[in-house]
Amino acid sequence: MADSPIVGYAEALFSVAEAEGNLSAVEDELFGFAQTFQANEELRSTLADASVPVARRLQLIEDLLDGKASATTASLISMVVSAGRANDLPSIVDAFVDRSAGSRNKAVATVRSAIDLTGEQRQRLTEAIKTSTGKEVEVKVVIDPSVLGGAITEIGDDIIDGSVRRRLNQLRESFR
């Protein structure tokens, strides 16, 4: 389980987003920013670098999110970064998303796919996960070109790897 500061920040973010009345939008925006943050080494190192003035780091967040995210989302990310917890941002957002989905009595299924899924594909995947796990789920898609094709689904500690990369690796192993 996540450490208590992570959960504390996630709870604070949840409370603010819920009070602002835009929980779903903030959840999607935070999830997207966390994915970008994890994928971009330069962004990660800049936002986490204590030698970069806080004002500069906050300006970077404002510049990146201007017109792309709500003021609530920008403020929440700024709060985490200014508190010196930028490296914890992905974990905080994961805990926030879990808390948010939990408030709707759902589990979060993170799906890694080489391409974005259509609405119909998301719906079919949601139904398939519900049928196989018995859980109501909310699907969050992460675009990951290394998957090649298919998808890798994570629900809590459970991983369902239906990727082309896994199948190619299995095929490669069978020829050894």
Sequence and secondary structure as in RCSB ss.txt:
>XXXX:A:sequence
MADSPIVGYAEALFSVAEAEGNLSAVEDELFGFAQTFQANEELRSTLADASVPVARRLQLIEDLLDGKASATTAS
LISMVVSAGRANDLPSIVDAFVDRSAGSRNKAVATVRSAIDLTGEQRQRLTEAIKTSTGKEVEVKVVIDPSVLGG
AITEIGDDIIDGSVRRRLNQLRESFR
>XXXX:A:secstr
   HHHHHHHHHHHHHHHHHT HHHHHHHHHHHHHHHHH HHHHHHHH TTS HHHHHHHHHHHHTTTS HHHHH
HHHHHHHTT GGGHHHHHHHHHHHHHHHTT EEEEEEESS   HHHHHHHHHHHHHHH   EEEEEEE GGG SE
EEEEETTEEEEEEHHHHHHHHHHHT 
